[in-house]
Amino acid sequence: METSVKLKYLGAGLVLGLLSVVGMPAKASAATIAFTCVTNNSGTCSSYASMVTGDVTLSGNVLTALITNTSPGVITDLYVDAPGTGTGYTFTSFIENPDSTVNFGTSGAPNDLPGGNTASPAFVANFEFHATNPSTFNGAGTGEQIGLVFTLAPAQLALFNTALADGSLRFGLHLQSLPGGFSEGLVSTPPLTSVPEPASMLLLGTGLLAAARARRKKIS
């Protein structure tokens, strides 16, 4: 009898925890984005790519890619190579930090990521974003951030983790005003592995803890 009571309340706790997680909006957080250099007008790619990092988050159906620049150059152009963009992705807004010196728009040049054709596979820019003129002033300089916010269709939500891991969802950028007047084209490198939202795991743990307490109370 005691065993059946334990199982009963443990099962109830598991259901409680799982229902709490399921009831939450879908959310995942991707690992930090790393970039690799695909072209440099000096003839060789440098270590500046390691000075640009990013993070991708998915909250509900809102995808946010936030890029941080710690290089001595300026991010003047952003590009997204994303699958299913015809029906799956809708650009919403920029995150410009600080807003007073980082200003991007949806028009400008170059239309394609510099050196994107040398990436493997070739980088196809489904979305392009450019700092407003003068681009080296309004771009994301040292210590500044630029972010992109999208809403995703249900079909793309289901493919989100796979797209990050296999590199079919990639981010590219044009880094200008580097020492010596050089510039680079950078592309994010897979795999980017999404991890469970901590709050979801916490709720599941809370359900298990509630089950244990209920079990002890019933037995005593």
C-alpha positions in Angstrom: 0.0 0.0 0.0 2.8 2.4 0.9 4.5 1.8 -2.4 1.3 2.6 -4.3 0.9 5.8 -2.4 4.4 6.8 -3.2 3.9 6.1 -6.9 0.6 7.9 -6.9 2.0 11.2 -5.6 5.2 11.0 -7.5 3.2 10.6 -10.7 1.1 13.6 -9.7 4.2 15.7 -9.2 5.6 14.7 -12.5 2.4 15.6 -14.2 2.3 19.0 -12.4 5.9 19.7 -13.4 5.4 18.7 -17.0 2.1 20.7 -17.3 3.9 23.7 -15.9 6.6 23.4 -18.6 4.1 22.7 -21.4 2.0 25.7 -20.3 4.8 28.1 -20.7 5.5 29.8 -24.0 8.1 27.9 -26.0 11.6 29.2 -25.3 15.1 28.1 -26.0 18.5 29.8 -25.7 21.2 29.1 -28.2 24.9 28.9 -27.4 27.1 31.8 -28.1 27.6 32.5 -31.8 31.2 32.2 -33.0 32.3 33.8 -36.3 34.9 32.9 -38.9 36.5 35.2 -41.4 35.7 34.4 -45.1 37.4 37.3 -46.8 39.8 40.2 -46.0 40.9 42.9 -48.5 44.4 42.6 -47.1 44.6 39.1 -48.5 44.5 37.1 -45.3 41.9 36.6 -42.6 42.9 37.8 -39.1 42.0 37.1 -35.5 39.4 39.9 -35.4 36.7 37.3 -36.0 37.1 36.0 -32.5 36.4 39.6 -31.2 32.8 39.5 -32.5 30.4 37.2 -30.7 26.6 36.8 -30.5 23.7 35.1 -28.9 20.4 33.8 -30.4 17.3 33.4 -28.2 13.8 32.2 -29.1 11.0 33.3 -26.8 7.6 32.2 -28.0 7.8 32.8 -31.7 10.2 35.7 -31.4 13.8 35.1 -32.5 16.5 37.6 -31.3 20.1 37.6 -32.6 22.3 40.0 -30.6 25.8 40.7 -31.9 28.5 42.2 -29.7 31.6 43.9 -31.1 34.9 44.0 -29.1 37.1 44.4 -32.2 38.8 47.7 -33.2 36.6 47.8 -36.3 33.0 48.7 -37.0 30.1 46.4 -37.9 28.5 48.2 -40.8 26.4 45.5 -42.4 24.5 42.4 -41.2 23.1 39.5 -43.2 21.0 36.5 -42.5 21.1 33.2 -44.4 17.8 31.6 -43.2 15.8 28.7 -44.6 12.1 29.2 -45.5 12.2 33.0 -45.4 9.4 33.3 -47.9 6.8 32.3 -45.3 8.8 31.6 -42.2 10.6 34.7 -41.1 9.3 38.3 -40.6 11.8 41.0 -39.6 10.4 43.0 -36.7 13.0 45.5 -35.3 16.6 46.4 -34.5 18.2 46.4 -31.1 20.8 49.3 -31.2 23.0 49.7 -28.2 23.7 52.5 -27.6 20.9 53.9 -29.7 22.6 57.3 -30.0 25.5 56.0 -32.0 24.2 52.8 -33.6 21.7 53.2 -36.3 20.7 50.6 -38.9 18.2 50.4 -41.7 17.0 47.9 -44.4 18.6 49.7 -47.3 22.1 50.2 -48.4 25.0 48.3 -50.0 26.7 45.9 -50.5 23.6 43.7 -51.1 25.5 40.4 -50.5 27.9 39.5 -47.7 31.5 40.3 -48.9 33.2 37.0 -49.5 30.0 35.1 -48.8 30.5 33.0 -51.9 33.7 31.6 -50.4 31.9 30.2 -47.4 31.0 26.5 -47.4 28.2 26.3 -48.3 28.1 29.7 -50.0 26.3 32.3 -47.9 23.0 33.4 -49.4 21.7 36.7 -47.9 18.0 36.4 -47.4 18.0 39.5 -45.3 20.4 42.5 -45.4 20.7 45.4 -42.9 23.1 48.4 -43.2 24.3 51.1 -40.9 23.0 54.5 -42.1 25.4 57.0 -43.6 28.1 57.6 -42.5 28.2 53.8 -41.9 31.5 53.8 -40.0 29.9 56.2 -37.5 26.4 54.7 -37.2 27.7 51.1 -37.3 28.4 49.1 -34.1 31.9 50.0 -33.0 34.1 48.7 -30.3 32.0 47.8 -27.2 28.7 48.3 -29.0 25.9 45.9 -30.0 23.5 45.4 -32.8 20.6 43.0 -32.7 17.9 41.7 -35.1 14.4 40.6 -34.0 12.2 38.3 -36.1 8.9 36.5 -35.7 8.8 32.9 -36.8 6.0 30.9 -38.4 5.1 27.6 -36.7 7.0 25.6 -39.3 10.2 27.5 -38.6 9.7 27.0 -34.8 9.9 23.3 -35.4 13.1 23.6 -37.4 14.8 26.1 -35.2 17.1 23.8 -33.3 18.1 21.8 -36.4 18.7 25.0 -38.4 21.1 26.3 -35.7 23.0 23.0 -35.4 23.4 22.2 -39.1 24.3 25.8 -40.1 21.3 26.4 -42.4 20.5 29.4 -40.2 23.6 31.6 -40.4 24.5 35.2 -39.6 27.1 37.2 -41.5 28.5 40.7 -41.1 30.8 43.2 -42.7 33.5 44.5 -40.3 35.1 47.7 -41.5 37.6 50.4 -40.4 40.1 47.8 -39.0 43.7 48.9 -38.4 45.4 49.6 -41.7 42.0 50.4 -43.3 41.1 46.8 -43.9 37.7 45.1 -43.7 36.5 41.5 -43.3 33.4 39.4 -44.0 32.5 37.1 -41.2 30.1 34.2 -41.0 28.7 32.4 -38.0 30.0 28.8 -37.6 27.9 25.8 -36.6 27.1 23.9 -34.5 24.9 26.2 -32.4 23.2 24.0 -29.9 20.0 25.2 -28.2 19.6 24.4 -24.5 16.5 24.2 -22.3 15.2 27.4 -20.8 16.3 27.3 -17.1 12.9 28.4 -15.9 11.3 25.4 -17.5 13.7 23.0 -15.8 13.1 24.9 -12.5 9.3 24.3 -12.8 9.8 20.7 -13.5 12.0 20.4 -10.4 9.4 22.3 -8.4 6.8 19.7 -9.4 9.1 16.9 -8.3 9.7 18.6 -5.0 5.9 19.0 -4.5 5.5 15.3 -5.1 8.1 14.4 -2.5 6.5 16.6 0.1 3.0 15.2 -0.7 4.3 11.7 -0.4 5.9 12.3 3.0 2.7 14.0 4.3 0.5 11.2 3.2 2.8 8.5 4.7 3.1 10.3 8.1 
